[in-house]
């Protein structure tokens, strides 16, 4: 084989490699990340869009930009109806998206996470956590989530009304009861008050990406939680 022919073969292989990295590899990476997110959260649908130039940097875990939309994803103990991740200049090990040690992302210029949790998802959580309470129904506005239900106390049925808020503390998001009214109960809050405490929705310090909550906004029928990547978050 002549030297010129060998050079042509090497150049051809390089071209094939570059074409693969630029045109095919992003699609493979998108599918891999989509599958991992779906496996980790049980989301009904996951859409991933990413880009990197040159494309072979994807092999080193570098993303110039990434955008993820996931529908009905379980994050911690709550179903997040709409989960969005948007980032730029992100580096990481994207095979670690099923871990809880924050190792999936090692650095990012910007990585923002937004979760929309509906009133219905919070109602489902209350039904699972407040096992002693039947017939739970909820309403939600910008100030609180209100719930009604019934509970048996000493064999007698009592009607209860509770109110609560969604709040963040030390990287974790909770539902916190702020008010409890009981009717038709002999012992009232002395008994029923022990049934309730703060309910953990999720803890961002036990997620694949290190992040901190920036804002929790309750609205009519939903709560919006915004977080962002923090390299120093633990």
CORKA-V392360 format. One line per field, one symbol per residue. ss: DSSP state (H for helix, E for strand, L for the rest). phi: phi as a letter, one per 30 degrees, with the letter a starting at -180 (. if undefined). psi: psi as a letter, one per 40 degrees, with the letter a starting at -180 (. if undefined). A space follows every 50 residues. Layout:
ss->???
phi->???
psi->???
This chain:
ss->LLHHHHHHHHHHHHHHHHHHHHHHHHHHHHHHHHHHHHHHHLLLEEEEEE ELLLHHHHHHLEEEEEEEEEEEEEELLEEEEEEEEEEEEEEELHHHLLLL LLELEEEEEEEEEEEEEEHHHHHHHHHHHLLLEEEEEEEELLLLEEEEEE EEELLEEEEEEEEEEEEEELLEEEEEEEEEEEELLLLLHHHHHHHLLLEE EEEHHHLLELEEEEEEEEELLEEEEEEEELLLLL
phi->.ddddddddddddddedddeddcceedddedddeddddddciddabcbbb aabddddddcicbdabbbbbchcdcicbdcdbcbbbbbhcblcddcdccb ciddbcaadabcbbbccdeddddddddddcddcchdbbbbbdcaccbbab bcbhicdbcbbbbabcbcahiccbccdcabcbbicdchdecddddbadcd dabddbbdcdabdcabbdbdiabcccbbdbdddb
psi->hiddddddddddddddddddddddddddddddddddddddefidhhhhhi ihhideeddefhhdiihhhhhfhhhbeihhdhhhhhiifhiageefeeif eeedhdihdhhhhhhhhidddddddddddgdehifhiiihaedihiiiai ihhfeihihihiiiihiihfeihihhheihihifhdebdddddeeiahhh diheefidhhiihdihhhiheihhhhiihhdeh.
